[in-house]
Amino acid sequence: MPRTLVARAAIGAIVLLGASLSACGSSGQSTPAPGGSTQNLLDRAPVASDAELAQSPTATAIKTRGLLAVGGSLDAPLLSQQNPVTGGVEGFDATLGKLLAKYITGQPSAKITESSSVTREPLLANGTVDVVLQTYTISPERAKKVSFAGPYLVSGQAIATLKETTGISEPADLAGKKVVAGANTPAIAAVKEKAPTADVVTFDTDPECVLGLEQGRGVAYVQDLTLLAAQSQLNKKIKIVGQPFTSDPYGIGLKLGDDTFKKFVNDWLKKIQDAGLWQEAWKASLGTVVEGAAPAPPAIGSVPGS
């Protein structure tokens, strides 16, 4: 199957899953490309009033600084990828970061510090970043270490293999086999639940996981379907098999216990959803490989840990 069709089928499956439609340090200035659809979206984005800012000391401090510090990715197509020509960062997560930055500072001034599944919680705890926008799955266990606004997107764990691999189409087929997964990601528990005898081999980043699959370190790679769809656009050697076998809600990671900032971010998220900006951001990124209208955003606070 051609790459584009694989990506369409993969992300389309997220929508069918009922989605409203990690893992992977360097920094990049998130600046929009002039004249593009994202620029138009940003021009129409809301800005918080002084009264709204006053409700959150964290938001007030970001406004004074004039820059939102985001933990995220620079190498995730459709989600958050640095454009080698413009230097800007593009994709769904990247656009949400710019929208939040504009809401707080009046300008889409967001700087991405590249994080991984093992560094994003320390980056939030020590104040290096204000938020993490990086397909960060909400769970009650993680919510003991960070606060989550949202969910802002829903996806699910799926399986990728090399194109020549046969005999793997569902989680049960992973039994007794070596399986690649990102360190500290929900894929590990998902594999162990569906195929307890599988031997999970972990790597810190998505590119390392794909390389591990290519090198035969495992016969399959389990990761969030959205990320697998992005990787399938980059690498002709891999394919996505079967359907998602979990439902994973993504949240915006915040420093643990900052309840006023969590409410501030949730209020902003509701505003961009109601204004249709969330849907426009989706269409300009993930929606470029999915035909039809954008899905409905997930309900804020709808999952345990949010």
KOLPAFI-570761 format. One record per residue (C-alpha): x, y, z. Coordinates in Angstrom, 1 decimal, always signed. Example, Ala and Ser with C-alpha at 12.3 -4.5 7.8 and 13.67 -1.06 7.14 Angstrom:
<pts>
@c1=+12.3 | c2=-4.5 | c3=+7.8
@c1=+13.7 | c2=-1.1 | c3=+7.1
</pts>
This chain:
<pts>
@c1=+0.0 | c2=+0.0 | c3=+0.0
@c1=+1.4 | c2=+3.5 | c3=-0.8
@c1=+2.7 | c2=+5.5 | c3=+2.0
@c1=+0.0 | c2=+8.2 | c3=+1.8
@c1=-2.8 | c2=+5.5 | c3=+1.9
@c1=-1.2 | c2=+3.9 | c3=+4.9
@c1=-1.2 | c2=+7.3 | c3=+6.7
@c1=-4.8 | c2=+8.0 | c3=+5.7
@c1=-6.0 | c2=+4.6 | c3=+6.8
@c1=-4.1 | c2=+4.9 | c3=+10.1
@c1=-5.3 | c2=+8.3 | c3=+11.1
@c1=-8.8 | c2=+7.6 | c3=+9.7
@c1=-8.9 | c2=+4.7 | c3=+12.1
@c1=-8.5 | c2=+7.1 | c3=+15.0
@c1=-11.7 | c2=+8.9 | c3=+13.9
@c1=-13.5 | c2=+5.6 | c3=+13.6
@c1=-12.2 | c2=+4.7 | c3=+17.1
@c1=-14.4 | c2=+7.5 | c3=+18.4
@c1=-11.5 | c2=+9.8 | c3=+18.7
@c1=-12.0 | c2=+13.5 | c3=+18.6
@c1=-8.9 | c2=+13.5 | c3=+17.2
@c1=+6.1 | c2=+9.6 | c3=+23.0
@c1=+8.2 | c2=+10.3 | c3=+22.7
@c1=+10.5 | c2=+12.2 | c3=+21.3
@c1=+16.2 | c2=+17.1 | c3=+23.8
@c1=+17.7 | c2=+21.0 | c3=+21.3
@c1=+15.3 | c2=+23.9 | c3=+20.9
@c1=+13.4 | c2=+25.5 | c3=+18.1
@c1=+11.6 | c2=+28.8 | c3=+17.7
@c1=+8.0 | c2=+28.1 | c3=+16.8
@c1=+7.2 | c2=+30.8 | c3=+14.3
@c1=+4.4 | c2=+30.6 | c3=+11.7
@c1=+5.0 | c2=+30.7 | c3=+8.0
@c1=+3.8 | c2=+34.1 | c3=+6.7
@c1=+0.8 | c2=+34.0 | c3=+4.4
@c1=-0.1 | c2=+30.4 | c3=+5.1
@c1=-3.4 | c2=+29.0 | c3=+6.5
@c1=-1.8 | c2=+28.7 | c3=+9.9
@c1=-1.0 | c2=+32.4 | c3=+9.9
@c1=-4.6 | c2=+33.2 | c3=+9.1
@c1=-5.7 | c2=+31.0 | c3=+12.0
@c1=-3.3 | c2=+32.7 | c3=+14.3
@c1=-4.4 | c2=+36.1 | c3=+13.2
@c1=-8.0 | c2=+35.3 | c3=+14.4
@c1=-6.9 | c2=+33.6 | c3=+17.6
@c1=-8.2 | c2=+35.0 | c3=+21.0
@c1=-6.1 | c2=+36.9 | c3=+23.5
@c1=-6.7 | c2=+36.7 | c3=+27.2
@c1=-8.0 | c2=+39.7 | c3=+29.0
@c1=-6.1 | c2=+41.3 | c3=+31.9
@c1=-8.8 | c2=+39.9 | c3=+34.3
@c1=-8.3 | c2=+36.4 | c3=+32.9
@c1=-4.5 | c2=+36.6 | c3=+33.2
@c1=-4.8 | c2=+37.8 | c3=+36.7
@c1=-6.4 | c2=+34.5 | c3=+37.7
@c1=-3.2 | c2=+32.6 | c3=+37.1
@c1=+0.2 | c2=+33.7 | c3=+38.4
@c1=+1.9 | c2=+31.3 | c3=+35.9
@c1=+0.1 | c2=+32.9 | c3=+33.0
@c1=+1.0 | c2=+36.4 | c3=+34.3
@c1=+4.7 | c2=+35.4 | c3=+34.5
@c1=+4.6 | c2=+34.1 | c3=+31.0
@c1=+3.0 | c2=+37.3 | c3=+29.8
@c1=+5.8 | c2=+39.3 | c3=+31.5
@c1=+8.4 | c2=+37.1 | c3=+29.9
@c1=+6.8 | c2=+37.4 | c3=+26.5
@c1=+7.5 | c2=+33.8 | c3=+25.5
@c1=+5.8 | c2=+30.5 | c3=+26.2
@c1=+8.2 | c2=+27.6 | c3=+26.9
@c1=+6.9 | c2=+24.4 | c3=+25.4
@c1=+8.2 | c2=+20.9 | c3=+25.8
@c1=+7.7 | c2=+19.1 | c3=+22.5
@c1=+9.1 | c2=+17.6 | c3=+19.4
@c1=+11.0 | c2=+18.9 | c3=+16.3
@c1=+10.8 | c2=+15.6 | c3=+14.4
@c1=+7.2 | c2=+14.5 | c3=+14.4
@c1=+5.5 | c2=+15.0 | c3=+11.0
@c1=+1.9 | c2=+16.3 | c3=+11.1
@c1=+2.3 | c2=+17.0 | c3=+14.9
@c1=+5.4 | c2=+19.1 | c3=+15.6
@c1=+8.2 | c2=+19.2 | c3=+13.0
@c1=+10.8 | c2=+21.8 | c3=+12.2
@c1=+10.6 | c2=+23.1 | c3=+8.6
@c1=+14.2 | c2=+22.9 | c3=+7.3
@c1=+13.6 | c2=+25.9 | c3=+5.0
@c1=+11.8 | c2=+28.4 | c3=+7.3
@c1=+13.0 | c2=+27.1 | c3=+10.6
@c1=+9.5 | c2=+27.3 | c3=+11.9
@c1=+7.8 | c2=+24.3 | c3=+13.7
@c1=+4.6 | c2=+23.0 | c3=+12.0
@c1=+1.9 | c2=+20.5 | c3=+12.9
@c1=-1.1 | c2=+20.1 | c3=+15.2
@c1=+0.7 | c2=+20.2 | c3=+18.5
@c1=+3.0 | c2=+23.0 | c3=+17.3
@c1=+0.0 | c2=+25.1 | c3=+16.2
@c1=-1.7 | c2=+24.6 | c3=+19.6
@c1=+1.4 | c2=+25.8 | c3=+21.3
@c1=+1.4 | c2=+29.0 | c3=+19.1
@c1=-2.3 | c2=+29.5 | c3=+19.8
@c1=-1.8 | c2=+29.2 | c3=+23.6
@c1=+1.2 | c2=+31.6 | c3=+23.4
@c1=-0.9 | c2=+34.2 | c3=+21.6
@c1=-3.7 | c2=+33.8 | c3=+24.2
@c1=-1.2 | c2=+34.6 | c3=+27.0
@c1=+1.3 | c2=+37.1 | c3=+25.4
@c1=-0.7 | c2=+38.5 | c3=+22.5
@c1=+1.8 | c2=+37.0 | c3=+20.0
@c1=+2.3 | c2=+33.4 | c3=+18.9
@c1=+5.7 | c2=+33.4 | c3=+20.6
@c1=+6.4 | c2=+29.8 | c3=+21.6
@c1=+9.8 | c2=+28.2 | c3=+21.9
@c1=+10.0 | c2=+24.5 | c3=+21.8
@c1=+12.5 | c2=+22.6 | c3=+24.0
@c1=+12.7 | c2=+19.1 | c3=+22.5
@c1=+11.8 | c2=+16.6 | c3=+25.2
@c1=+11.4 | c2=+12.8 | c3=+25.4
@c1=+9.2 | c2=+10.4 | c3=+27.3
@c1=+11.9 | c2=+10.3 | c3=+30.1
@c1=+12.6 | c2=+14.1 | c3=+30.3
@c1=+9.3 | c2=+15.9 | c3=+30.0
@c1=+8.2 | c2=+15.4 | c3=+33.6
@c1=+11.6 | c2=+16.8 | c3=+35.0
@c1=+11.4 | c2=+19.7 | c3=+32.5
@c1=+8.0 | c2=+20.6 | c3=+34.0
@c1=+9.1 | c2=+20.1 | c3=+37.6
@c1=+12.2 | c2=+22.3 | c3=+37.3
@c1=+10.4 | c2=+25.0 | c3=+35.3
@c1=+12.4 | c2=+24.7 | c3=+32.1
@c1=+9.1 | c2=+24.5 | c3=+30.2
@c1=+5.7 | c2=+25.9 | c3=+31.0
@c1=+3.7 | c2=+23.2 | c3=+29.2
@c1=+4.3 | c2=+20.0 | c3=+27.4
@c1=+2.4 | c2=+19.5 | c3=+24.0
@c1=+3.8 | c2=+16.1 | c3=+22.8
@c1=+1.1 | c2=+13.4 | c3=+22.5
@c1=+1.3 | c2=+13.1 | c3=+26.3
@c1=-1.1 | c2=+10.4 | c3=+27.3
@c1=-3.2 | c2=+11.2 | c3=+30.4
@c1=-3.2 | c2=+8.5 | c3=+33.1
@c1=-4.0 | c2=+8.5 | c3=+36.8
@c1=-0.4 | c2=+7.3 | c3=+37.5
@c1=+1.1 | c2=+10.2 | c3=+35.5
@c1=-1.3 | c2=+12.6 | c3=+37.1
@c1=+0.6 | c2=+12.0 | c3=+40.4
@c1=+3.7 | c2=+13.7 | c3=+38.8
@c1=+2.1 | c2=+16.3 | c3=+36.5
@c1=-1.2 | c2=+18.1 | c3=+36.1
@c1=-3.0 | c2=+17.6 | c3=+32.8
@c1=-5.2 | c2=+20.1 | c3=+31.0
@c1=-7.5 | c2=+18.6 | c3=+28.4
@c1=-7.7 | c2=+16.0 | c3=+26.9
@c1=-7.1 | c2=+17.9 | c3=+23.6
@c1=-6.8 | c2=+14.8 | c3=+21.3
@c1=-7.5 | c2=+11.1 | c3=+21.5
@c1=-5.6 | c2=+8.3 | c3=+19.7
@c1=-4.6 | c2=+4.7 | c3=+20.4
@c1=-1.8 | c2=+2.2 | c3=+20.5
@c1=-1.2 | c2=+0.3 | c3=+17.2
@c1=+1.4 | c2=-2.0 | c3=+15.6
@c1=+3.9 | c2=-1.3 | c3=+12.9
@c1=+6.2 | c2=-3.8 | c3=+11.2
@c1=+8.6 | c2=-3.8 | c3=+8.3
@c1=+6.8 | c2=-4.2 | c3=+5.1
@c1=+8.1 | c2=-7.6 | c3=+4.4
@c1=+7.0 | c2=-9.0 | c3=+7.8
@c1=+4.0 | c2=-11.3 | c3=+7.7
@c1=+2.0 | c2=-13.1 | c3=+10.4
@c1=+1.4 | c2=-10.1 | c3=+12.6
@c1=-2.0 | c2=-8.3 | c3=+12.4
@c1=-3.2 | c2=-8.1 | c3=+16.1
@c1=-1.7 | c2=-7.9 | c3=+19.6
@c1=-2.1 | c2=-11.6 | c3=+20.2
@c1=+0.4 | c2=-12.2 | c3=+17.4
@c1=+3.1 | c2=-10.5 | c3=+19.5
@c1=+3.1 | c2=-13.4 | c3=+22.0
@c1=+6.6 | c2=-14.8 | c3=+22.5
@c1=+8.2 | c2=-12.2 | c3=+20.2
@c1=+10.5 | c2=-9.2 | c3=+20.7
@c1=+8.6 | c2=-6.0 | c3=+20.5
@c1=+10.0 | c2=-2.5 | c3=+20.2
@c1=+8.4 | c2=+0.3 | c3=+22.3
@c1=+9.3 | c2=+3.8 | c3=+23.6
@c1=+10.7 | c2=+4.0 | c3=+27.1
@c1=+8.1 | c2=+5.2 | c3=+29.7
@c1=+5.3 | c2=+5.1 | c3=+27.2
@c1=+1.8 | c2=+3.4 | c3=+27.5
@c1=+2.9 | c2=+1.0 | c3=+24.7
@c1=+4.8 | c2=-1.1 | c3=+27.3
@c1=+1.8 | c2=-1.9 | c3=+29.5
@c1=-0.5 | c2=-2.3 | c3=+26.4
@c1=+1.7 | c2=-5.0 | c3=+25.0
@c1=+2.1 | c2=-6.8 | c3=+28.3
@c1=-1.7 | c2=-6.8 | c3=+28.8
@c1=-2.5 | c2=-8.2 | c3=+25.3
@c1=+0.6 | c2=-10.4 | c3=+24.9
@c1=+2.1 | c2=-11.2 | c3=+28.3
@c1=+4.9 | c2=-13.4 | c3=+26.9
@c1=+6.2 | c2=-10.7 | c3=+24.6
@c1=+9.7 | c2=-9.4 | c3=+25.2
@c1=+9.5 | c2=-5.6 | c3=+25.1
@c1=+12.7 | c2=-3.8 | c3=+24.0
@c1=+12.7 | c2=-0.1 | c3=+24.8
@c1=+14.4 | c2=+3.0 | c3=+23.2
@c1=+14.2 | c2=+6.6 | c3=+24.3
@c1=+12.9 | c2=+8.2 | c3=+21.0
@c1=+10.7 | c2=+7.4 | c3=+18.1
@c1=+13.5 | c2=+7.5 | c3=+15.5
@c1=+15.5 | c2=+5.1 | c3=+17.7
@c1=+12.5 | c2=+2.8 | c3=+17.9
@c1=+12.1 | c2=+2.7 | c3=+14.1
@c1=+15.9 | c2=+2.1 | c3=+13.7
@c1=+15.6 | c2=-0.8 | c3=+16.2
@c1=+12.8 | c2=-2.3 | c3=+14.2
@c1=+14.9 | c2=-1.9 | c3=+11.0
@c1=+17.9 | c2=-3.6 | c3=+12.7
@c1=+15.8 | c2=-6.6 | c3=+13.8
@c1=+15.8 | c2=-5.7 | c3=+17.5
@c1=+12.1 | c2=-6.5 | c3=+17.4
@c1=+9.6 | c2=-7.9 | c3=+14.9
@c1=+7.1 | c2=-5.1 | c3=+15.6
@c1=+7.0 | c2=-1.6 | c3=+17.0
@c1=+4.0 | c2=-0.6 | c3=+19.2
@c1=+3.3 | c2=+3.2 | c3=+19.5
@c1=+0.5 | c2=+5.6 | c3=+19.3
@c1=-1.3 | c2=+5.4 | c3=+16.0
@c1=-0.9 | c2=+9.1 | c3=+15.3
@c1=+2.9 | c2=+8.9 | c3=+15.7
@c1=+3.1 | c2=+5.7 | c3=+13.6
@c1=+1.2 | c2=+7.4 | c3=+10.8
@c1=+3.7 | c2=+10.2 | c3=+10.9
@c1=+6.6 | c2=+7.8 | c3=+10.8
@c1=+5.0 | c2=+5.9 | c3=+7.9
@c1=+5.3 | c2=+9.1 | c3=+5.9
@c1=+9.0 | c2=+9.3 | c3=+6.6
@c1=+10.0 | c2=+5.7 | c3=+6.2
@c1=+8.9 | c2=+3.5 | c3=+3.2
@c1=+10.2 | c2=+0.4 | c3=+5.0
@c1=+7.4 | c2=+0.3 | c3=+7.6
@c1=+3.7 | c2=-0.4 | c3=+7.6
@c1=+0.9 | c2=-0.2 | c3=+10.1
@c1=-1.0 | c2=-3.4 | c3=+10.6
@c1=-4.4 | c2=-4.0 | c3=+12.1
@c1=-6.4 | c2=-1.4 | c3=+14.1
@c1=-5.7 | c2=+0.5 | c3=+17.3
@c1=-6.2 | c2=-1.7 | c3=+20.4
@c1=-6.4 | c2=+1.0 | c3=+23.1
@c1=-7.9 | c2=+4.5 | c3=+23.5
@c1=-5.3 | c2=+7.0 | c3=+24.6
@c1=-6.3 | c2=+10.6 | c3=+25.6
@c1=-3.6 | c2=+13.3 | c3=+25.1
@c1=-3.3 | c2=+16.0 | c3=+27.7
@c1=-1.3 | c2=+19.3 | c3=+28.0
@c1=+1.3 | c2=+18.6 | c3=+30.7
@c1=+1.6 | c2=+21.3 | c3=+33.4
@c1=+3.5 | c2=+21.6 | c3=+36.6
@c1=+1.9 | c2=+19.4 | c3=+39.3
@c1=-0.5 | c2=+21.3 | c3=+41.6
@c1=-0.8 | c2=+24.5 | c3=+39.5
@c1=-4.6 | c2=+24.4 | c3=+39.6
@c1=-5.1 | c2=+28.0 | c3=+38.5
@c1=-3.0 | c2=+27.6 | c3=+35.4
@c1=-4.8 | c2=+24.3 | c3=+34.6
@c1=-8.1 | c2=+26.1 | c3=+34.7
@c1=-6.7 | c2=+28.9 | c3=+32.6
@c1=-5.4 | c2=+26.5 | c3=+29.9
@c1=-8.7 | c2=+24.5 | c3=+30.0
@c1=-10.7 | c2=+27.8 | c3=+29.5
@c1=-8.5 | c2=+28.6 | c3=+26.5
@c1=-8.9 | c2=+25.2 | c3=+25.0
@c1=-12.7 | c2=+25.5 | c3=+25.3
@c1=-12.5 | c2=+28.9 | c3=+23.5
@c1=-10.5 | c2=+27.6 | c3=+20.5
@c1=-12.8 | c2=+24.6 | c3=+20.2
@c1=-15.9 | c2=+26.7 | c3=+20.3
@c1=-14.4 | c2=+29.1 | c3=+17.8
@c1=-13.6 | c2=+26.3 | c3=+15.4
@c1=-9.8 | c2=+27.0 | c3=+15.6
@c1=-9.1 | c2=+23.5 | c3=+17.0
@c1=-10.8 | c2=+22.0 | c3=+14.0
@c1=-8.9 | c2=+24.3 | c3=+11.6
@c1=-5.6 | c2=+23.4 | c3=+13.2
@c1=-6.5 | c2=+19.7 | c3=+12.8
@c1=-7.4 | c2=+20.2 | c3=+9.1
@c1=-4.1 | c2=+22.0 | c3=+8.4
@c1=-2.1 | c2=+19.2 | c3=+9.9
@c1=-3.5 | c2=+15.7 | c3=+10.5
@c1=-6.4 | c2=+16.5 | c3=+8.3
@c1=-4.1 | c2=+16.8 | c3=+5.2
@c1=-4.1 | c2=+13.0 | c3=+5.1
@c1=-7.7 | c2=+12.4 | c3=+6.2
@c1=-10.6 | c2=+13.2 | c3=+3.9
@c1=-13.7 | c2=+14.8 | c3=+5.2
@c1=-14.6 | c2=+17.1 | c3=+8.1
@c1=-12.5 | c2=+17.4 | c3=+11.3
@c1=-13.7 | c2=+15.2 | c3=+14.2
@c1=-15.3 | c2=+16.7 | c3=+17.3
@c1=-12.7 | c2=+17.6 | c3=+20.0
@c1=-12.7 | c2=+15.4 | c3=+23.1
@c1=-14.6 | c2=+16.8 | c3=+26.2
@c1=-12.3 | c2=+18.6 | c3=+28.6
@c1=-11.9 | c2=+16.8 | c3=+31.9
@c1=-13.5 | c2=+13.6 | c3=+30.5
@c1=-10.9 | c2=+11.1 | c3=+31.5
@c1=-9.4 | c2=+10.0 | c3=+34.8
@c1=-6.3 | c2=+12.2 | c3=+35.5
@c1=-7.5 | c2=+15.2 | c3=+33.6
</pts>
